[in-house]
Amino acid sequence: MAQLTGAYPVAGLRARPGLRERIDLPKRVVFAAAASMIFIVALLLAFIAWQGIQLFVKDGVPVGQIFSATWQPDSTSPNVTFGLLPFMAATVLVTAGALLISTPLSVGLALFLSEVAPQWARAIVQPALEIFVGIPSVVWGWLGITVLVPFLGQTFHDDIVLSLPVVGTVLTIPGFLTGFSWLAGSLVLSIMIVPTITSVSFDAFRAVPQELRTGSLALGTTRWQTIRHVLLPSALSGVLTAVVLGMTRAAGEALAVQMVIGNSPTMPAAITQPVTTLTSQITLDMGNTVFGEPWQDALWTMSLVLLIISITSVVLVRLINRRRMGA
Amino acid sequence: MLNGTRRFGALAIAAAMVAAACSSAAATPTPTTAPPVTPAPATPTAAMSASTPAPATPAAAPTVNCVTGTITTSGSTALQPLIQDAATAYMGHCPGATITVNGGGSGTGLSQVAQGAVQIGASDVLAGTKLATPDANKLVDHVVCRQGWIVVTNLDVTGVTNLTTQQNIDIWTGKDTNWSQVGGPNLPIILVFRPASSGTRATFKKIVLGGATEATGGQTLQQDSNGAVTTAVTQTHGAVSVIGFSYYNDPANKPLLNGLQLDGVNATIANVGNGTYKLAADGNLYTNGAATGLTAAFLQFMVGPEVQGTIVPKDSYGPISQ
């Protein structure tokens, strides 16, 4: 390419210099790409919002009803109720469980890669993480249903009782009736979001100026003190962004979760019991309902709730980053 | 430093690639569309094309009404194996016909046929129970088979070979929660449901439970397909569910499941046919208005002797009552 540029007869083109200014093709192409992207997102938002409010507008369901704990969508049942609370609660709880397991693991891994790992270790761990990202969710779900679910069901069959010497029994968690459970969903998700949280936090740690590390070490701190008091505070907003991105990924995952959580449409009672998330209820009922019936409208409302969750997290990430810019 | 000529060069290459892509795309259909014209005789309707296609089964060929064209079906996954096998057989007889068989669920089939997206929508339940009345009235029902469902349990539920209707009601509404209450081992009952919107569940609820509200809670699971249900039942101690005959009779599933009688009647196609086994329903194929062309010919083929006599029993369905 360099040869070409050097030897190129540019004189002929210079003869009409106005052309390039008038039709700046590359600029137009990238502008069109950006515009169509915004257009698609806007259409998507408008469509889901429109479909999502049909339950209230067309079917006359009061908005407050979606916060009921009763999911009774069958038109033949005596009191039809579109309570989405069990699904919203399960989505929040399963996601929270996944983050609780995944965050320490991923941030630790990112710190290892960024601060501790020798070159050869990084050369192994980073490609391994990339392979992780490429594993389809159905494979995680399949592993979950064939390995994790039977393991949980058979190993923790009895009630788990936490008790203190003086106080007595503090907490009783019922044992697994089956392995299908909130915990199984959280475990599968926690593995799936490790690469997201790790890679974004890794970038955050790498972005901390080298001077801060050397300065801190020059004051005589240990490596752990540097990490704890210099690196983590400086990279905190980046790590939070990573966690929020992981959260969005977890809340939106459908297939793998649906395969292991048991899909019982009731309020989550214990971590050992089956629950249903928004995404899994949508995939369960999608094919069996018909377009325009209140039942399917309720599924669109669930999509709208998911969209609101995802938009909220994007706004959250923006706010976190703005704070970082301001600081 | 943008070099104008180089940019034009790149554009020229891009244009050439587009042109190549277009020409190759345009070239492909030509040879594929050509051959079907030759074997299919010029009479598109009601042609008894006995001699032309079907070198394999000359005996059955004379009864097949061959119409060329392309149609798509979607809907019930319980009916999908039958429609798929029938479509393959029809296309074997009539090379000019293309029938694409999709699943998606009964609701999808009804929605899409009402919208005109597919020519045939398959459903386990009647259109009137799902669609709004104006849409349902447009659709024409074609019953192509009887389908039966069987109550199955995990193999560790020993000693239980039969459940009465009343026992089923007690189990599925959550009144009985242990297998010992119906003569089985001391083992909690785990109910594995299809989603409430599924045709299988609606049929079971109507015929066996008499419309009673099913249990919810920690001892209930939901799985969204016959396959997922089978996996859950085989892996979960004390699990019980309801699956289609075609899935139960699959050699890969049958040894892993304990199939139960209903009110003392064996779950067999013969008993579905003579009406003694009650957990059965018609398999409905819907068209939007009266069927025409290839759709009509295919529906006629589905109730004809080849499908009803050979394919229906092979796939564990019951023939339609004559």
HADDOCK unambig.tbl for C-alpha pairs under 7 A between the chains (distance, minus, plus):
assign (segid A and resid 13 and name CA) (segid B and resid 4 and name CA) 6.78 0.50 0.50
assign (segid A and resid 150 and name CA) (segid B and resid 235 and name CA) 6.89 0.50 0.50
assign (segid A and resid 177 and name CA) (segid B and resid 219 and name CA) 6.81 0.50 0.50
assign (segid A and resid 178 and name CA) (segid B and resid 236 and name CA) 6.28 0.50 0.50
assign (segid A and resid 262 and name CA) (segid B and resid 221 and name CA) 4.71 0.50 0.50
assign (segid A and resid 262 and name CA) (segid B and resid 222 and name CA) 5.76 0.50 0.50
assign (segid A and resid 263 and name CA) (segid B and resid 221 and name CA) 5.68 0.50 0.50
assign (segid A and resid 263 and name CA) (segid B and resid 222 and name CA) 4.95 0.50 0.50
assign (segid A and resid 264 and name CA) (segid B and resid 216 and name CA) 6.81 0.50 0.50
assign (segid A and resid 264 and name CA) (segid B and resid 217 and name CA) 6.50 0.50 0.50
assign (segid A and resid 264 and name CA) (segid B and resid 220 and name CA) 5.95 0.50 0.50
assign (segid A and resid 264 and name CA) (segid B and resid 221 and name CA) 5.19 0.50 0.50
assign (segid A and resid 264 and name CA) (segid B and resid 222 and name CA) 5.92 0.50 0.50
assign (segid A and resid 266 and name CA) (segid B and resid 216 and name CA) 6.66 0.50 0.50
assign (segid A and resid 266 and name CA) (segid B and resid 217 and name CA) 5.94 0.50 0.50
assign (segid A and resid 273 and name CA) (segid B and resid 218 and name CA) 5.41 0.50 0.50
assign (segid A and resid 274 and name CA) (segid B and resid 218 and name CA) 5.96 0.50 0.50
assign (segid A and resid 274 and name CA) (segid B and resid 221 and name CA) 6.85 0.50 0.50
assign (segid A and resid 284 and name CA) (segid B and resid 195 and name CA) 6.19 0.50 0.50
assign (segid A and resid 284 and name CA) (segid B and resid 224 and name CA) 5.38 0.50 0.50
assign (segid A and resid 285 and name CA) (segid B and resid 195 and name CA) 6.47 0.50 0.50
assign (segid A and resid 285 and name CA) (segid B and resid 197 and name CA) 5.93 0.50 0.50
assign (segid A and resid 287 and name CA) (segid B and resid 104 and name CA) 5.23 0.50 0.50
assign (segid A and resid 287 and name CA) (segid B and resid 105 and name CA) 4.71 0.50 0.50
assign (segid A and resid 287 and name CA) (segid B and resid 106 and name CA) 7.00 0.50 0.50
assign (segid A and resid 287 and name CA) (segid B and resid 107 and name CA) 5.70 0.50 0.50
assign (segid A and resid 287 and name CA) (segid B and resid 108 and name CA) 5.16 0.50 0.50
assign (segid A and resid 288 and name CA) (segid B and resid 105 and name CA) 5.01 0.50 0.50
assign (segid A and resid 288 and name CA) (segid B and resid 106 and name CA) 5.42 0.50 0.50
assign (segid A and resid 288 and name CA) (segid B and resid 107 and name CA) 4.07 0.50 0.50
assign (segid A and resid 288 and name CA) (segid B and resid 108 and name CA) 6.17 0.50 0.50
assign (segid A and resid 288 and name CA) (segid B and resid 197 and name CA) 5.35 0.50 0.50
assign (segid A and resid 288 and name CA) (segid B and resid 198 and name CA) 5.51 0.50 0.50
assign (segid A and resid 289 and name CA) (segid B and resid 107 and name CA) 4.43 0.50 0.50
assign (segid A and resid 289 and name CA) (segid B and resid 108 and name CA) 6.73 0.50 0.50
assign (segid A and resid 289 and name CA) (segid B and resid 197 and name CA) 6.31 0.50 0.50
assign (segid A and resid 290 and name CA) (segid B and resid 107 and name CA) 4.70 0.50 0.50
assign (segid A and resid 290 and name CA) (segid B and resid 108 and name CA) 6.07 0.50 0.50
assign (segid A and resid 290 and name CA) (segid B and resid 110 and name CA) 6.79 0.50 0.50
assign (segid A and resid 290 and name CA) (segid B and resid 111 and name CA) 5.13 0.50 0.50
assign (segid A and resid 290 and name CA) (segid B and resid 130 and name CA) 6.80 0.50 0.50
assign (segid A and resid 290 and name CA) (segid B and resid 131 and name CA) 6.77 0.50 0.50
assign (segid A and resid 291 and name CA) (segid B and resid 111 and name CA) 5.86 0.50 0.50
